[in-house]
């Protein structure tokens, strides 16, 4: 074998496609995901958390706009084209329940990525959407999962970029970190839907059988199957230490991040997995949905689709701590007048 050129690293394909640690390490290296990104995630939690409720409402509005995704809430399989006896609505208890899971998931997505169990759980999210890892199987085609992640990323990036007081340096850091996390999650969803590494299927099958046997043994000990939010029998969501705020970003013992933000500001409630009941929108529209009834959960009014603002116009408005829709305000997402300079 010819010696590799100076500076070139060897990546073993078999290991890359059969080993989750090797896959995550490669993605980290290629995307240059490192300590600066972790710090940016911690620093940006406060701002991201504020827009999560609005994003969740918009996502489920999307999911219920098309029959192919709305069906999944009833039949748990996007490949089944038989219509349900009763269509789900935004007021359905199932949808309200899934909204809660998605809120938990998005907060988890922006928590501490320094523990390997974080990445194991993101991989498990992908597993649970191909009819595996659950006694009550769920199958969601990849196109819907990818579209949902893209919509979520677009919404988060927009909200951060329109923040009126964050410096451009901090905006860039947060946006880059969020983008890397979402694209790694995207890869961990896609890998369960592709045939890459099919020649290693026997090894993967044996490893999966071992994992299933371990899970069964753990379930027998606990008297039930492994619940959502658990990994290898251990609760990984809904525990305080799972928050990114527990990751040490201060080197001077001041209780603040290196960007000056108090550590206790990022103390957040944790949660369980959300994607396990989600179906994702089939086709992303080129225009934003109207938000008057989406963001105000108490509103009963109907807004015509023809009133949707064109893509590129900010869809989120923060007024007195509440996220509102653009069509009822002429404010920037964080309450700044349109046309005012953004620092």
C-alpha positions as CSV (number, residue, x, y, z in Angstrom):
1,X,0.0,0.0,0.0
2,X,1.3,3.4,-1.0
3,X,2.0,5.7,2.0
4,X,-0.6,8.4,2.4
5,X,0.5,11.9,1.6
6,X,1.5,14.1,4.5
7,X,-1.5,15.5,6.3
8,X,-4.0,12.9,4.9
9,X,-5.8,10.6,7.4
10,X,-7.0,7.1,6.7
11,X,-10.7,6.3,7.2
12,X,-11.7,2.7,7.1
13,X,-15.0,2.3,5.2
14,X,-16.1,-0.8,7.0
15,X,-15.6,0.8,10.3
16,X,-17.3,4.1,9.2
17,X,-20.4,2.2,8.1
18,X,-20.6,-0.3,10.9
19,X,-19.4,1.7,14.0
20,X,-21.4,4.6,15.4
21,X,-18.3,6.0,17.3
22,X,-16.3,6.0,14.1
23,X,-19.1,7.6,12.1
24,X,-19.6,10.4,14.7
25,X,-15.8,11.0,14.9
26,X,-15.6,11.3,11.1
27,X,-18.5,13.7,11.0
28,X,-17.1,15.8,13.8
29,X,-13.7,16.0,12.0
30,X,-15.2,16.8,8.6
31,X,-17.7,19.4,9.9
32,X,-15.0,20.7,12.3
33,X,-17.4,20.3,15.2
34,X,-15.5,21.1,18.4
35,X,-15.4,23.0,21.7
36,X,-16.3,26.3,20.2
37,X,-19.5,24.8,18.8
38,X,-20.4,23.3,22.2
39,X,-19.9,26.7,23.8
40,X,-22.1,28.4,21.2
41,X,-24.9,25.9,21.8
42,X,-24.7,26.6,25.5
43,X,-24.7,30.3,24.9
44,X,-27.5,30.1,22.4
45,X,-29.9,27.9,24.4
46,X,-31.8,30.9,25.8
47,X,-32.6,32.3,22.4
48,X,-33.4,29.0,20.7
49,X,-35.6,27.9,23.6
50,X,-37.7,31.0,23.1
51,X,-38.7,30.2,19.6
52,X,-39.2,26.4,20.0
53,X,-42.9,26.6,20.9
54,X,-43.6,28.6,17.7
55,X,-41.5,26.3,15.6
56,X,-43.4,23.3,17.0
57,X,-46.8,24.8,16.1
58,X,-45.6,25.6,12.6
59,X,-44.2,22.1,12.0
60,X,-47.5,20.4,13.0
61,X,-49.4,22.9,10.8
62,X,-47.2,21.6,8.0
63,X,-47.8,17.9,8.8
64,X,-51.5,18.3,8.7
65,X,-51.6,20.1,5.4
66,X,-51.0,16.9,3.4
67,X,-52.8,13.5,3.7
68,X,-49.6,11.5,3.2
69,X,-48.1,12.9,6.5
70,X,-51.4,13.3,8.4
71,X,-52.2,9.6,8.0
72,X,-49.1,8.6,9.9
73,X,-50.6,9.8,13.2
74,X,-53.2,7.2,12.7
75,X,-51.6,4.2,10.9
76,X,-47.9,4.8,12.0
77,X,-46.6,4.0,8.5
78,X,-46.2,6.6,5.7
79,X,-46.1,3.7,3.1
80,X,-49.8,2.9,3.9
81,X,-52.1,5.1,1.7
82,X,-55.4,4.0,3.3
83,X,-57.2,7.0,4.8
84,X,-58.1,6.9,8.5
85,X,-61.7,6.8,9.6
86,X,-61.2,10.2,11.3
87,X,-58.5,12.7,10.4
88,X,-56.4,14.2,13.1
89,X,-56.6,18.0,13.8
90,X,-54.4,20.4,15.7
91,X,-56.9,20.0,18.6
92,X,-56.6,16.2,18.7
93,X,-55.1,14.8,21.9
94,X,-52.6,12.8,19.8
95,X,-51.3,16.0,18.1
96,X,-51.1,17.9,21.3
97,X,-49.2,15.0,22.8
98,X,-46.8,14.9,19.8
99,X,-46.2,18.6,20.0
100,X,-45.0,18.1,23.6
101,X,-42.6,15.4,22.4
102,X,-41.3,17.7,19.7
103,X,-40.7,20.5,22.1
104,X,-38.7,18.1,24.3
105,X,-36.7,16.8,21.4
106,X,-35.7,20.3,20.1
107,X,-34.5,21.3,23.6
108,X,-32.6,18.0,23.8
109,X,-31.1,18.6,20.4
110,X,-29.6,21.8,21.8
111,X,-28.3,20.3,25.0
112,X,-24.9,18.8,25.9
113,X,-23.3,17.0,22.9
114,X,-20.1,16.2,24.8
115,X,-21.5,12.8,26.0
116,X,-21.6,9.9,23.6
117,X,-25.0,8.9,24.8
118,X,-26.3,12.1,23.2
119,X,-25.2,10.8,19.7
120,X,-26.4,7.3,20.5
121,X,-29.9,8.7,21.2
122,X,-29.9,10.7,18.0
123,X,-29.1,7.4,16.2
124,X,-31.9,5.7,18.0
125,X,-34.3,8.4,16.7
126,X,-33.4,7.2,13.2
127,X,-33.8,3.5,14.2
128,X,-37.3,4.1,15.6
129,X,-38.5,5.5,12.3
130,X,-37.8,2.4,10.2
131,X,-40.0,0.0,12.1
132,X,-37.3,-1.2,14.5
133,X,-36.6,-0.8,18.2
134,X,-40.2,-0.7,19.2
135,X,-42.9,-3.3,19.9
136,X,-45.4,-1.0,18.1
137,X,-43.5,-0.3,14.9
138,X,-43.3,3.1,13.3
139,X,-42.1,3.8,9.7
140,X,-41.7,7.3,8.3
141,X,-40.1,7.7,4.9
142,X,-36.8,9.7,4.9
143,X,-38.2,12.4,2.6
144,X,-40.5,13.6,5.4
145,X,-37.8,13.4,8.1
146,X,-35.3,15.4,6.0
147,X,-37.9,18.0,5.1
148,X,-38.9,18.5,8.7
149,X,-35.3,18.9,9.8
150,X,-34.7,21.4,7.0
151,X,-37.8,23.4,8.1
152,X,-36.7,23.4,11.7
153,X,-33.2,24.5,10.8
154,X,-34.5,27.3,8.6
155,X,-36.7,28.6,11.4
156,X,-34.0,28.5,14.0
157,X,-31.4,30.2,11.8
158,X,-33.9,33.0,10.9
159,X,-34.7,33.7,14.5
160,X,-31.1,33.9,15.6
161,X,-30.1,36.1,12.6
162,X,-32.9,38.6,13.4
163,X,-32.0,39.0,17.0
164,X,-31.5,42.7,17.6
165,X,-28.8,42.6,20.3
166,X,-26.6,39.6,19.6
167,X,-23.3,40.5,18.0
168,X,-22.7,39.1,14.5
169,X,-19.9,37.0,16.0
170,X,-22.2,35.3,18.4
171,X,-24.9,34.9,15.7
172,X,-22.5,33.2,13.4
173,X,-21.2,30.9,16.1
174,X,-24.7,29.8,17.2
175,X,-26.0,29.3,13.6
176,X,-22.9,27.2,12.7
177,X,-23.2,25.0,15.7
178,X,-27.0,24.4,15.2
179,X,-26.4,23.6,11.6
180,X,-23.7,21.0,12.4
181,X,-25.9,19.3,15.0
182,X,-28.9,19.1,12.6
183,X,-26.8,17.8,9.7
184,X,-25.4,15.1,11.9
185,X,-28.9,14.2,13.0
186,X,-29.9,14.2,9.4
187,X,-27.1,11.7,8.6
188,X,-28.2,9.5,11.5
189,X,-31.7,9.5,10.1
190,X,-30.6,8.8,6.5
191,X,-28.3,5.9,7.4
192,X,-31.3,3.8,8.4
193,X,-33.0,4.4,5.0
194,X,-30.0,3.8,2.7
195,X,-28.2,0.7,1.5
196,X,-24.7,2.0,2.0
197,X,-22.5,-0.7,3.5
198,X,-24.9,-3.5,2.4
199,X,-21.9,-5.8,2.1
200,X,-21.5,-5.5,5.8
201,X,-25.1,-6.5,6.5
202,X,-24.3,-9.7,8.3
203,X,-22.1,-8.0,10.8
204,X,-24.7,-5.3,11.4
205,X,-27.4,-7.9,11.7
206,X,-25.5,-9.8,14.4
207,X,-24.8,-6.6,16.3
208,X,-28.4,-5.6,16.1
209,X,-29.5,-9.0,17.3
210,X,-27.2,-8.7,20.3
211,X,-28.6,-5.3,21.1
212,X,-32.2,-6.5,20.8
213,X,-31.3,-9.4,23.1
214,X,-29.8,-7.0,25.7
215,X,-32.9,-4.8,25.5
216,X,-35.1,-7.8,25.9
217,X,-33.2,-9.0,29.0
218,X,-33.4,-5.4,30.4
219,X,-37.1,-5.3,29.6
220,X,-37.7,-8.6,31.4
221,X,-35.9,-7.3,34.4
222,X,-38.0,-4.1,34.4
223,X,-41.2,-5.9,33.6
224,X,-41.8,-3.7,30.5
225,X,-40.2,-2.6,27.2
226,X,-37.7,0.2,27.1
227,X,-39.5,3.5,27.2
228,X,-39.0,6.6,25.1
229,X,-36.2,8.7,26.5
230,X,-34.2,5.6,27.6
231,X,-31.0,4.2,26.2
232,X,-29.6,0.8,27.2
233,X,-32.1,0.8,30.1
234,X,-30.8,4.1,31.4
235,X,-32.9,7.3,31.4
236,X,-31.1,9.8,29.2
237,X,-33.8,12.4,28.8
238,X,-35.6,14.3,31.6
239,X,-32.6,14.4,33.9
240,X,-31.0,17.7,34.9
241,X,-27.4,16.7,34.2
242,X,-28.4,16.0,30.6
243,X,-28.6,19.8,30.0
244,X,-25.9,21.5,28.1
245,X,-25.7,23.9,31.0
246,X,-23.8,21.3,33.0
247,X,-21.0,21.3,30.4
248,X,-18.2,23.4,31.8
249,X,-17.5,26.4,29.6
250,X,-16.1,28.7,32.2
251,X,-12.4,28.5,33.0
252,X,-12.2,31.1,35.7
253,X,-14.8,29.7,38.1
254,X,-17.0,32.8,37.7
255,X,-20.1,30.8,36.9
256,X,-20.3,32.4,33.5
257,X,-19.5,31.2,30.0
258,X,-16.5,32.7,28.2
259,X,-19.0,34.9,26.4
260,X,-20.2,36.3,29.7
261,X,-23.5,34.5,30.0
262,X,-24.5,33.1,33.5
263,X,-24.4,29.3,33.5
264,X,-27.6,29.1,35.5
265,X,-29.4,30.9,32.7
266,X,-29.2,27.8,30.5
267,X,-30.7,25.5,33.1
268,X,-33.6,23.9,31.3
269,X,-36.1,21.1,31.8
270,X,-35.4,18.0,29.8
271,X,-37.6,15.7,28.0
272,X,-38.2,12.6,25.9
273,X,-38.1,11.7,22.2
274,X,-40.5,13.5,19.9
275,X,-39.9,12.1,16.5
276,X,-41.2,8.7,17.5
277,X,-44.8,9.7,16.6
278,X,-44.1,12.3,14.0
279,X,-44.7,12.1,10.3
280,X,-43.1,14.9,8.3
281,X,-44.4,17.2,5.7
282,X,-44.0,15.8,2.2
283,X,-43.2,18.9,0.2
284,X,-41.7,22.1,1.7
285,X,-43.6,25.2,0.4
286,X,-41.7,28.1,-1.0
287,X,-43.8,30.4,1.2
288,X,-44.2,30.6,5.0
289,X,-47.5,29.5,6.6
290,X,-49.6,32.2,8.2
291,X,-48.9,32.3,11.9
292,X,-51.8,34.3,13.4
293,X,-53.6,31.1,14.5
294,X,-50.4,29.0,14.7
295,X,-48.5,30.9,17.3
296,X,-51.5,32.0,19.3
297,X,-52.8,28.7,20.6
298,X,-55.9,30.2,22.0
299,X,-57.0,31.8,18.7
300,X,-59.9,30.1,16.9
301,X,-59.7,32.3,13.7
302,X,-58.9,31.0,10.3
303,X,-56.3,32.6,8.0
304,X,-56.4,32.1,4.3
305,X,-53.4,30.4,2.7
306,X,-53.3,33.3,0.2
307,X,-52.2,35.6,3.0
308,X,-48.9,33.8,3.5
309,X,-45.9,36.1,3.4
310,X,-43.3,35.3,0.8
311,X,-40.2,33.3,1.8
312,X,-37.5,35.5,3.4
313,X,-39.9,37.7,5.4
314,X,-39.4,37.0,9.1
315,X,-42.2,34.8,10.5
316,X,-41.5,35.2,14.2
317,X,-42.1,38.2,16.4
318,X,-41.3,38.4,20.1
319,X,-43.4,40.9,22.1
320,X,-43.4,41.0,25.8
321,X,-42.0,37.5,25.9
322,X,-44.6,36.0,23.6
323,X,-43.9,34.8,20.0
324,X,-46.4,36.3,17.6
325,X,-46.9,36.2,13.8
326,X,-45.7,38.8,11.4
327,X,-49.1,39.5,9.9
328,X,-50.4,41.1,13.1
329,X,-47.3,43.1,13.9
330,X,-44.7,45.2,12.1
331,X,-41.8,44.2,14.3
332,X,-38.6,42.2,13.9
333,X,-38.6,38.7,15.5
334,X,-37.3,40.1,18.8
335,X,-39.4,43.2,18.9
336,X,-37.2,45.6,16.9
337,X,-38.8,47.9,14.4
338,X,-38.5,47.0,10.7
339,X,-35.7,48.9,9.2
340,X,-33.8,49.5,12.4
341,X,-30.1,48.5,12.3
342,X,-29.3,45.0,13.6
343,X,-26.2,44.8,15.6
